[in-house]
Amino acid sequence: MAMPDTGTPAKACVPPSAVGTAAPLLNQMTTALGWLDGMRLAWANMALLAMLGRSRLPASGLALDVLLDDAPRLADALARLSGEPSTARLPDLRLRAGGPATVVQLTRLDEGGVLLEAWPGEAPSAVPVSASLRSLAHELKNPLGGLRGAAQLISRRVLDADLRTYAQVIVDEVDRLAALTGRLLAAESRKPMAAVNVNGVLERLRLLLAADGVQVERDYDPSLPECLGDSDRLLQMFLNLGRNAVEAGASRVRLRTRHEHAAALPAGRAPALRVDLIDDGRGVPESLRSVLFLPLVSGREGGTGLGLAMAHEIASEHGGRIAFESRPGHTVFSTWLPVAPA
């Protein structure tokens, strides 16, 4: 079968016949397209080759486990495609070190192999969740003021002590919501980044999780270097990950820190701190794995779907990233943060 010069695959991994006949048309498309045989890219159109920074593929295809910094994430998605669903979406996947973030979609083909589609640009998970929350907070300010005034008026006019108590409950809850919206609006002017002892941040997290009845184990690297960041924002990120574990039924959480000399970060490989939050909960449902960090995605009834999206955003603010591995009884959320400049 004649194949285009942009990546003639080896006989060991031959793409579906439709690729050969449609290759000229596929090469004119601006959408990046490829055909995978396992973790080997067997064929790619011109748009995908441009993303990879290549003019053509080797005759035997291209081994993605060598090319990609985030190869385990791609391998995990491909493994899931052996069953249901037949598609998987991977936001924030970088197809080459230091390259731009891409959104990758994988589709299992009836003829065998997997179709890869990629779009340049920020993934949906990079939408600034905090900005959306601040907009919501702004809209809530006036109604909250009206509710408080009405509750105070009721409290003054009713004679029944129980009704006055309930009116005061409304006032107190409105005040609590007003304080929350105030904090969200104030977040627009964040404090400057400073050197942060991440082990110290995790100690604050440990106390908060212990208050929820969770058994917390510590495995800290005592020589862990500092990172550059906002300690309160970092605590919020780790707390969101911890609370996610609690909501997944975890009774035990282990906090582990390590120093990596060449970690895969959004800006490329560099020294980084790795924080692992390991829990014994139910694990991440298969149906949510490819969209877990998107806003409003939750596997819990009544969940807001904002905690993990916010954690992802905070990691991105600090030049870091979050990834996870999960099976029932053992889930690891790993966060990488750049080491502070010397």
Order of alpha helices (4+ residues) and beta strands (2+ residues): alpha-beta-beta-alpha-beta-alpha-alpha-beta-beta-beta-alpha-alpha-beta-alpha-beta-beta-alpha-beta-beta-alpha-beta-beta
